[in-house]
Amino acid sequence: MTGTSGKPLGIIAGGGPVPRHVANAATRDGRPVLILGIGGEADQTIEAFPHAYLQWGQIGRMQKLLNERDIEEIVLIGNINIRPDFRSMKLDLGAVKIVPKVLSLMTSGDSDLLSGVIKIFGELGYIVVGAHEIAPDLTVGAGPIGRHGPDAAGQKDAERAMIAARAIGAIDAGQAAVAINGRIVALEAAEGTDAMLERVAALREKGRLRWSGRAGVLAKCAKPQQDLRVDMPTIGLKTIQAAVDIGLAGIAVEAGRAMLMDRAEATSLADDEGLFVIGEPSGGPSAP
């Protein structure tokens, strides 16, 4: 875990449950927490902790709130559903000072963008740490999670889907892929994992994909160039429910480089539905 007990922590929060989980972990470690929720993205659950809401462009206000509490370490975590449009937002003085750098980043790929954001925060005097460093229980280890593991067909699909996910990650296109009966049927792009799974469901409903029982695996892994402090691949209840609804046999994620949210509930759901969830070692097969 980064930092020492009692050292204050700032959390810049998008949507989803991860910011709350990180805040709970920091609080248990004796660290005062301030959550700065992004307006329109952060959940109201952050209000269980000291918090404030920020609109895009309020960099100066963010600095003021963090500096008032002597916060040096920050976590950037949570879902961002709408990419900000800096041409239409009202920028405060703090944002105006860095807007040329921000605008240049907006034309970058996801990994370059996030690395640039970390650099900007460093220039502002903050240290960006990963959610998994504050709450290490989020990280998926190697092997099965829960009661179920893959059979031979499931293991083959897991390996095939992981190869595909690594391939698209190398070109900064996405983090996930689906293989069914040895065939790659979906690759993640800008739409994200959940929308990719909806696409698989639609293909099955139209008869473009056919299988009986549970078959196929969703694999998700970090891109080679990805900075895990701000963009570690994540699965949770929603992902597992989608895999169940589609009829997949399992989910494979890169061990040590992916997070599982709501672990107890997610594991219980997978166990009840006969779905396996496994952590695949990094550096696995790289060719079919």
N, C-alpha and C positions, 0 to 999 in steps of 0.2 A: 504494500500500500504506500502511495506517495504521501509525503508530508508527515507531520507528527501530530499526536493527539492534542487537541485544543487549537490547532491552527485553522483559521476560518477558511471556508470554501465557498466559492461562487459557482452557481450552476446556471448556465444560459440554456433555457429549456424550450424545446419545441413540443410537439404533441406526443402522446403515448405514455406508458407507465414507467419508462426507464428513468426519467428525472426524479420521480418520487422514490423509486428504489434506491437510487444513488444517494438521495438526501437522507433516507432512513439509515443507510450504511454509514454515512459520515457522522450522523448524529450519534449512532451507537458507539462510534470511535471517539466521541467527545469533541467533535468538530462543530463549531457554530456554522450554520448554513444560511445563505441567502440565495433564493431562486429568483432569477429574472426571466419571467415568461414572455415569449414572443407573442404579441397580440394576434389573435386569430389562429394561432397554432397551439399554444400551451393549454393543457387541461386545467380545469378548476381545482383538481386535486392538489395542485402545488400550493393552494391556499392553506393547507395544513401546516405549512412552514413559513418562516419570515420570507416575504416575497414582494415583488412589484412587477408590473407589466411594462414592457417596452414595445414601441412601434419601430418598424424598420426605419433606420436613419437616425435613431436617438443614441448615437455613440457617446456623445458628451454626457448625457444623462446616465448611461450605463457606467461610465467611468466614475462619475460622482457617487453613485450608489455603492459601487465596489470599494472605492477609496475611503468612503465614510466608515467602512467596517474593516479597513486594513486588509482587504482580500488581495492576495497575490496569485493564488492558484484557482483556476477555473476549469469546469467541465462543460464542454459543448455537446449537448445530447438531446435527442428527441426528433420526431418526424417533422419535416418541413414539406408541406403539401403544395405550396405555391411559391415558386421562385420569385424573389422580390424584383420589382421593376424600379430601378433607381431613377428613371426619368420622371416618374410621377410622384415620388414620395417627397415629403418635406424633411430636409436634412437639418440637424442642429449643427452647431459650430464644430463639435468633435467629429462629426461625419464629414463635413466640408473639407477638413484638413486631410482626410485620407481617401476622398472620393475618387481621385484619379487612379489610385491603386485598386480600389474595389471595382471600378468600371473595367479596368483591364483584365481583372480576374473573371468577370462575368462571361467572357468569350472562351474561357478555358474548359477543358473536360472536368468531370467531377473531382478526380483525384488531385489535379493541379489546382482547382479552385479551393479545395479544403486545405491543401498544404499552404496556399497563399493566405488563407484566413488565419491559420496558426501563426504564420510569420507576422501578420499585421498585429495580432494580439501580443506577440512577443515585443514588437516595437512600441506598443502601448504600455509595456511594463508588466505583463501578466504571463504566467506559466500555464500552458494548457496541459491537463492530465486526462487520461482516459477514464471513462466510466468504469471499466473493468479493473482499473488500478484502485479505485475507491471501493468498489463492490466486486471482489474477485469471484464471488459465488455466481455471478452472471455468466462466466465463461464455461463453455462446454468442454469437457475432457474427452479423452479417447474411449471408444467402446459404446455399448448400448446405454441409453437412458431409459429406465423403466424395465418392464418385464420382457419385452419382445426384442428379438434380433432378426437380422435378415436371413432368409434361406439363400441357396446358391444363386437363384435368379435375382433375388433382391440385391445381393452383394454385387452381382455383375452390373445391374442397373445403377447402383450407387457409384461404382467406379466409373462407368461410362458417363454418367451425368456430371461427376466431379471433373473429369477430363474436359468436358465441354464448358463447364463453368470457369475453369482455369483459363481456357483458351479465349473466351470473350473478356475475361478480366484483364488479360494481357494487353488488350487494345482499349481498355477503359470503357467497355460497352455495358457490362452488367456483372452481376455476382452469382446468378443462379441459372440452372437448366433442369429439364425434366427428361428422363429416359424411361421408356416403357418397352419391356420385352426386348431389350438390347438396342432400341432405336431412339435417337434423340428426337423429341417431338416439340420441344419449346426451348427458346433461349431468351433470357431476360434482356431487355433494353431499357429505354428511358421510362417505360410505364411502371417498372418496379415488380417485385416478386408477386404480390397479391394479384395484380392485373394480369401477369403472365399465367397464373393459375386459373384465373377466370377464362382466359383464352383457351387453355387446355379443356376446361369444362365445356365451353361452347363447341369446340371441335368434337368432343365426345357426343354431345347432344345431337349434332348434325350428322353423326355417323362417320365422320372423317377419321376418328380414332375408335378402335374397338378392342376391348379386352373383357375377360370375365373374372369375377372375384376381385381381390385386391392385387394390383400389379403396378409396377413403376415406382420411381423414386425421384423426389425433388432433392437436388444437391445445391448447396450454397457455400461459397467460400470467399475469402478476401482476395481482392485484386493484388497482384505482386507489388504494385507501387502504392498500395493503399496505406494511409496513415491511420492505424487502429485507434489512435487517441480520439479521433473525431468521426470515424466511419467504420466501426466494426460491424460485420454482418450480423443480423439479428432475426431470430424467429420467436414466435410466441403462440398464444392460444389461437389467434386469428389464422396464422399460417397452418397450424395443425388441423384446425377445423376445416379449412379449405382442402387440405390433402385428404382428409377423411371423406368429405362430401364428393370429391372427384372420384375416389376409389383407388387412390394410390396405396402402395404397400408400405412406404416409409419415407423418411426424410434423413438426409445425410448432410452434416455440416463439418467444416474444417475444425478439427480439435485444436483448442487453444487459441483460435482466431475467429470465434463466433460466439454470440451470446444467446442464451435462452431466457426469455422473460417469463414471469409467473410460473416458475419451474414446477412447483407442486401441482398446480391445476393443469398445466400443460402435460405433465407426465401422466397424471390420472386420466385425462382425456385420451391420450394415445394408448394407454394400457387398456382402457375400456373398449376402445374401437379396434384393437388388434393392429395398431400402426406401430412400426418401429421407428425410433429416433436414435441415430448413432453419431458419434464424433469420429470422423475419418482422419487418420494421421496426416499431417502436412507432408508435402513432397511425395504423394502417392503416385500412381501410374500417370504418365504424361502422354501416352499414345494408346490408341485402341488395341 
